Amino acid sequence: MDNRNIRFSSILILLIIIFCAPFSIAQEVDDESEFTYDVNSPNGPDHWGEIHPDWGMCNQGDLQSPIDLTHKRVHTTSSIGRLDRDYKPANSTLVNRGHDMMLRWVGGAGHIHINGTEYQLNQLHWHTPSEHTINGRRFNLEVHMVHQSTDGKIAVVGIMYKTGRPDSLLSMMEPYFKALSSTRDVEKSVGIIDPREIKLGSRKYYRYIGSLTTPPCTQNVIWTIVKKVRTISREQMHAIREAVHDDAEANSRPIQPLNNRWLKLYRPDDNQNY
């Protein structure tokens, strides 16, 4: 091979690395067997960054999630705009990743738009109890709707739940939870799921820059946490715990330091309130 071909091959490899890296680095791990949420375990949250070299951000990063959404640090504003959702129904599958159940939309299920960037909705998963807290209060469950842009940037919409009336999406998912409760890493088709059925209940939301809450704990994730706390039934709580946990075991990462990050609360102008 002459020098010209060697040089061309080197440039091609470099371009592949540059353009593919965001997608390989940003994704959450699908196999969750290598880490645990047990704080007393050598593979627990305090040690995630020691398990693999590319998980180092879990221990070293200063923009980690989840955080406490403490009102004394919140700046209320209408300038960041309402959450622009453009979702659509799409085929989906459910997989038990070991510590959580993940609902994946095949080919995506529409988009949200933040600061002029389009983020495709790819999957959602549940954490019990909630990972984020509000003024120190932790709720029963939190769903994370994970979106990604074409250049690999991630935006997550989080919704927290307390016990009360049943949630319609979880009602649909319960039979599939039971079917996958003893099977890991097997995707089961659940048909068409419309993410527009996931109600927010309020235009108000918190916004901050954080990270994935599971390894590799990738940073610069745009977080949008809906201010209104929704409801699920106690039976639904039991069903999702049974599916992926051993009864009382949780799958929530401990609260991370805010480290002087800004924390905004979007509130519509007075003429937009309802």
TAZIQUI-V199442 format. One record per run of one state. SS is the DSSP state (~ for helix, > for strand, _ for the rest). FROM is the first residue (numbers start at 1). LEN is the number of residues. If there is no record, write none. Layout:
ss | from | len
SS | FROM | LEN
SS | FROM | LEN
This chain:
ss | from | len
_ | 1 | 2
~ | 3 | 24
_ | 27 | 18
~ | 45 | 7
_ | 52 | 1
~ | 53 | 3
_ | 56 | 1
~ | 57 | 4
_ | 61 | 7
> | 68 | 2
_ | 70 | 1
~ | 71 | 3
> | 74 | 4
_ | 78 | 6
> | 84 | 4
_ | 88 | 1
> | 89 | 8
_ | 97 | 4
> | 101 | 5
_ | 106 | 4
> | 110 | 5
_ | 115 | 2
> | 117 | 11
_ | 128 | 5
> | 133 | 2
_ | 135 | 2
> | 137 | 2
_ | 139 | 2
> | 141 | 8
_ | 149 | 5
> | 154 | 10
_ | 164 | 4
~ | 168 | 13
_ | 181 | 7
> | 188 | 7
~ | 195 | 3
_ | 198 | 7
> | 205 | 7
_ | 212 | 7
> | 219 | 8
_ | 227 | 3
> | 230 | 3
_ | 233 | 1
~ | 234 | 11
_ | 245 | 18
> | 263 | 4
_ | 267 | 3
~ | 270 | 3
_ | 273 | 2
